Amino acid sequence: MSRLINILLLFSLVACTKNSQVENHRILKLEDFEEISISSEKYFFEEIINASSLTLQGDKILISEYHNVPDEYPRIHIINSKDWTYNKPKGRYGKGPLETIIPEFIGSQNPDRFTVYDFNNRKISTFSFHDTSLLAISDHKITDPKLGPISLVFTTDGNYLGAPRESENKIVEFDPEGSLIGTYGEYEKIEERPELTKLQISLLNNGRFHGNQQNGIYVRASIYRDILEIFDYKTKRFFSVIGPDTKLPEFEYHQSDFGGMMSFALDEPTKYQGINVSERYIFALYSGYTHFDYANSGLTAKEIRVFDLEGNPKWRLILDSHISELAINDQTNEIYGLTTDEDPGIAVFQIPEELL
């Protein structure tokens, strides 16, 4: 009898193992979503020349400029989301102390200061919301070579989580001084391209990264593959959302002294253009347009796919204008996006009642 119990227990453990392997990803179909159309109101600010990204911190919208903006112009702008007025510029261009070149926002909930990572200067800089200086109030150089081109977000305990452009790991963790303290998730082989290395797969899956300090959910969204990789910081487990398009894009791999690079055809449709994790949902800005579409007509993305924090598909929000980035305001139930029309500005969408 005890032998029979042991055999049954063994079968149960094998079944649980198989189930856990099956349940670490989901294959999507468009029919999984409920479709909702939403409209926007747009705000324009003449101080912003060529916006590249935005993030929301408290009631302030932070906007960065593209690298091709003239050197004499500030790199960062602060907008008041309560009354849609221009607050102040930040970020003096340069390689010197407290200056920045291409700032990448590291989102947090701090009401007094915000933080950016500047790979070109190899440093992390902190700015005050309250002073009028373009300069940061502090910065420190990063010496760890593993902190290369990377998107950074804060954890609940003040460390940084990063999604490297080229790495064998999907997510890495750094302490406040930029020293590597943890690595999470290795890339799996791609069945149809078994010759690809983990570093090459990381370049192929490269994209956007965002997370929420309160609920501990962080998401990588691929630009050229229909893949969202959801990471639960509390359990250190990943869950992937794949599809509906499961076909690999056409690409060429190039090796140089500065690392690897993937090049894609200009007529290759892009996938996820932005990602934002709110208190209850994952908002993924989906494109389906090519670089030709953007260059010729300013077409980027008119669809936001909404998932719950476990990766279950909920809604497809169909937008009335194209946007290139998004941020979510849980307090006012609004979505903010950078428009890509002839007069770029900030589009404001009300989150539908179904999501509240």
BAVODO-872001 format. One record per residue (C-alpha): residue in three letters; x, y, z. Coordinates in steps of 0.1 Angstrom, whole numbers, padded with zeros to 4 digits, always signed. Example, Ala and Ser with C-alpha at 12.3 -4.5 7.8 and 13.67 -1.06 7.14 Angstrom:
2
ALA+0123-0045+0078
SER+0137-0011+0071
***
This chain:
356
MET+0000+0000+0000
SER+0028+0024+0009
ARG+0045+0016-0024
LEU+0012+0025-0043
ILE+0010+0058-0024
ASN+0046+0066-0033
ILE+0039+0059-0070
LEU+0008+0081-0069
LEU+0028+0109-0052
LEU+0054+0106-0079
PHE+0028+0109-0107
SER+0013+0139-0089
LEU+0047+0156-0087
VAL+0054+0149-0124
ALA+0020+0163-0133
CYS+0026+0194-0112
THR+0059+0199-0129
LYS+0044+0196-0164
ASN+0016+0220-0155
SER+0041+0246-0141
GLN+0060+0244-0174
VAL+0029+0248-0194
GLU+0016+0277-0173
ASN+0047+0299-0176
HIS+0034+0314-0209
ARG+0001+0322-0227
ILE-0005+0323-0265
LEU-0028+0352-0273
LYS-0056+0356-0298
LEU-0072+0390-0307
GLU-0106+0375-0298
ASP-0093+0373-0262
PHE-0098+0411-0259
GLU-0129+0432-0256
GLU-0125+0462-0280
ILE-0132+0498-0268
SER-0127+0530-0287
ILE-0115+0561-0268
SER-0109+0597-0278
SER-0084+0623-0266
GLU-0078+0660-0259
LYS-0044+0673-0270
TYR-0021+0698-0253
PHE+0008+0716-0271
PHE+0039+0732-0256
GLU+0061+0754-0277
GLU+0091+0748-0254
ILE+0093+0711-0264
ILE+0112+0707-0297
ASN+0114+0670-0305
ALA+0101+0649-0276
SER+0114+0613-0273
SER+0099+0599-0241
LEU+0076+0608-0212
THR+0069+0595-0178
LEU+0046+0605-0149
GLN+0058+0611-0114
GLY+0032+0624-0090
ASP+0013+0651-0108
LYS+0043+0660-0130
ILE+0049+0648-0166
LEU+0086+0645-0175
ILE+0095+0647-0211
SER+0129+0642-0227
GLU+0143+0655-0260
TYR+0158+0635-0288
HIS+0196+0636-0292
ASN+0194+0657-0323
VAL+0180+0687-0305
PRO+0206+0716-0306
ASP+0230+0716-0277
GLU+0219+0749-0262
TYR+0184+0736-0255
PRO+0175+0717-0223
ARG+0171+0680-0224
ILE+0141+0677-0200
HIS+0108+0694-0196
ILE+0084+0693-0166
ILE+0046+0697-0172
ASN+0019+0702-0146
SER-0008+0676-0153
LYS-0033+0692-0130
ASP-0037+0724-0150
TRP-0016+0716-0181
THR+0008+0744-0177
TYR+0045+0744-0185
ASN+0065+0741-0152
LYS+0102+0744-0160
PRO+0131+0730-0181
LYS+0158+0708-0167
GLY+0189+0691-0179
ARG+0218+0711-0193
TYR+0235+0694-0222
GLY+0271+0683-0216
LYS+0296+0658-0203
GLY+0305+0678-0172
PRO+0294+0673-0136
LEU+0256+0675-0131
GLU+0251+0677-0169
THR+0234+0652-0192
ILE+0233+0641-0229
ILE+0206+0616-0234
PRO+0186+0611-0201
GLU+0165+0580-0196
PHE+0140+0584-0168
ILE+0140+0561-0138
GLY+0105+0564-0126
SER+0096+0567-0089
GLN+0070+0581-0065
ASN+0093+0607-0050
PRO+0075+0641-0049
ASP+0107+0662-0045
ARG+0132+0648-0070
PHE+0135+0626-0101
THR+0163+0604-0114
VAL+0178+0598-0149
TYR+0203+0573-0163
ASP+0226+0587-0190
PHE+0245+0559-0207
ASN+0266+0583-0227
ASN+0279+0599-0195
ARG+0280+0565-0177
LYS+0262+0580-0147
ILE+0229+0583-0127
SER+0218+0619-0120
THR+0192+0632-0096
PHE+0172+0665-0102
SER+0151+0686-0079
PHE+0115+0695-0088
HIS+0118+0727-0068
ASP+0148+0746-0079
THR+0151+0764-0112
SER+0186+0753-0122
LEU+0191+0731-0153
LEU+0218+0711-0135
ALA+0212+0680-0115
ILE+0216+0683-0077
SER+0238+0652-0076
ASP+0252+0625-0098
HIS+0276+0595-0096
LYS+0295+0576-0122
ILE+0288+0540-0129
THR+0319+0518-0130
ASP+0304+0483-0135
PRO+0308+0476-0173
LYS+0277+0454-0172
LEU+0256+0485-0168
GLY+0257+0493-0205
PRO+0227+0504-0227
ILE+0199+0495-0204
SER+0164+0506-0192
LEU+0163+0511-0154
VAL+0134+0512-0129
PHE+0134+0513-0091
THR+0125+0484-0068
THR+0106+0488-0035
ASP+0139+0489-0015
GLY+0157+0515-0036
ASN+0177+0492-0058
TYR+0176+0493-0096
LEU+0161+0467-0119
GLY+0174+0468-0155
ALA+0165+0453-0188
PRO+0199+0451-0207
ARG+0200+0455-0244
GLU+0225+0426-0247
SER+0228+0400-0219
GLU+0222+0364-0211
ASN+0198+0375-0184
LYS+0164+0391-0190
ILE+0166+0413-0159
VAL+0195+0424-0137
GLU+0195+0442-0104
PHE+0219+0469-0092
ASP+0224+0486-0059
PRO+0222+0525-0056
GLU+0259+0528-0066
GLY+0255+0507-0097
SER+0270+0474-0086
LEU+0255+0442-0099
ILE+0237+0423-0071
GLY+0214+0399-0089
THR+0204+0384-0123
TYR+0170+0369-0132
GLY+0158+0348-0161
GLU+0179+0333-0189
TYR+0168+0333-0225
GLU+0154+0301-0239
LYS+0165+0287-0273
ILE+0142+0295-0302
GLU+0131+0263-0318
GLU+0131+0276-0354
ARG+0165+0292-0350
PRO+0185+0269-0327
GLU+0218+0284-0338
LEU+0211+0318-0321
THR+0230+0324-0288
LYS+0214+0339-0257
LEU+0230+0372-0264
GLN+0216+0372-0299
ILE+0181+0363-0286
SER+0183+0392-0261
LEU+0190+0416-0290
LEU+0161+0401-0309
ASN+0137+0405-0279
ASN+0150+0440-0270
GLY+0123+0466-0263
ARG+0107+0487-0236
PHE+0108+0481-0198
HIS+0085+0494-0170
GLY+0074+0484-0135
ASN+0054+0494-0105
GLN+0072+0498-0071
GLN+0040+0491-0051
ASN+0029+0458-0066
GLY+0063+0446-0077
ILE+0053+0438-0113
TYR+0078+0446-0140
VAL+0074+0440-0178
ARG+0097+0437-0208
ALA+0079+0445-0241
SER+0096+0435-0273
ILE+0097+0460-0302
TYR+0100+0434-0330
ARG+0084+0403-0315
ASP+0049+0398-0301
ILE+0062+0391-0266
LEU+0055+0405-0232
GLU+0077+0391-0203
ILE+0061+0397-0169
PHE+0084+0396-0139
ASP+0071+0393-0103
TYR+0099+0408-0081
LYS+0084+0392-0050
THR+0085+0356-0063
LYS+0113+0362-0089
ARG+0092+0344-0115
PHE+0085+0352-0151
PHE+0054+0348-0172
SER+0054+0354-0210
VAL+0025+0366-0231
ILE+0031+0356-0268
GLY+0012+0364-0300
PRO-0011+0367-0318
ASP+0018+0370-0343
THR+0043+0342-0334
LYS+0064+0345-0366
LEU+0100+0357-0362
PRO+0109+0390-0379
GLU+0135+0391-0406
PHE+0168+0403-0392
GLU+0205+0404-0397
TYR+0230+0401-0368
HIS+0262+0422-0368
GLN+0291+0419-0344
SER+0314+0449-0336
ASP+0339+0460-0310
PHE+0309+0476-0291
GLY+0289+0444-0290
GLY+0262+0428-0311
MET+0234+0445-0331
MET+0203+0434-0349
SER+0192+0452-0380
PHE+0156+0449-0393
ALA+0141+0458-0426
LEU+0124+0491-0428
ASP+0092+0474-0439
GLU+0092+0450-0409
PRO+0062+0458-0387
THR+0071+0468-0351
LYS+0052+0454-0322
TYR+0052+0470-0287
GLN+0061+0507-0287
GLY+0055+0514-0250
ILE+0047+0497-0217
ASN+0033+0509-0184
VAL+0023+0490-0152
SER-0004+0506-0131
GLU-0018+0496-0097
ARG-0041+0470-0114
TYR-0032+0466-0150
ILE-0005+0463-0176
PHE-0009+0488-0205
ALA+0010+0478-0236
LEU+0011+0503-0266
TYR+0009+0481-0297
SER+0020+0493-0332
GLY+0019+0469-0362
TYR+0033+0498-0383
THR+0067+0499-0401
HIS+0094+0526-0401
PHE+0082+0535-0436
ASP+0048+0542-0421
TYR+0063+0565-0395
ALA+0086+0583-0419
ASN+0060+0589-0445
SER+0029+0595-0425
GLY+0038+0597-0388
LEU+0020+0564-0381
THR+0032+0547-0349
ALA+0006+0531-0327
LYS-0032+0535-0322
GLU-0039+0506-0299
ILE-0033+0498-0262
ARG-0036+0462-0251
VAL-0046+0459-0215
PHE-0038+0429-0193
ASP-0043+0422-0156
LEU-0011+0418-0135
GLU-0011+0380-0142
GLY-0010+0386-0180
ASN-0046+0377-0187
PRO-0059+0397-0218
LYS-0087+0421-0210
TRP-0093+0450-0234
ARG-0080+0466-0267
LEU-0083+0503-0264
ILE-0085+0518-0300
LEU-0072+0554-0300
ASP-0083+0583-0321
SER-0047+0595-0326
HIS-0012+0579-0330
ILE+0011+0581-0300
SER+0047+0569-0294
GLU+0048+0567-0256
LEU+0023+0563-0228
ALA+0019+0569-0191
ILE-0009+0561-0167
ASN-0024+0583-0140
ASP-0041+0561-0115
GLN-0053+0591-0095
THR-0072+0609-0123
ASN-0078+0577-0144
GLU-0061+0592-0174
ILE-0037+0579-0201
TYR-0011+0603-0215
GLY+0007+0598-0248
LEU+0031+0616-0271
THR+0014+0623-0304
THR+0032+0619-0337
ASP+0011+0642-0359
GLU+0022+0675-0376
ASP+0020+0694-0343
PRO+0032+0669-0317
GLY+0018+0673-0282
ILE+0004+0653-0253
ALA-0028+0634-0259
VAL-0050+0628-0228
PHE-0074+0599-0228
GLN-0099+0590-0201
ILE-0096+0554-0190
PRO-0130+0537-0198
GLU-0154+0529-0170
GLU-0150+0492-0177
LEU-0114+0493-0164
LEU-0122+0512-0131
***
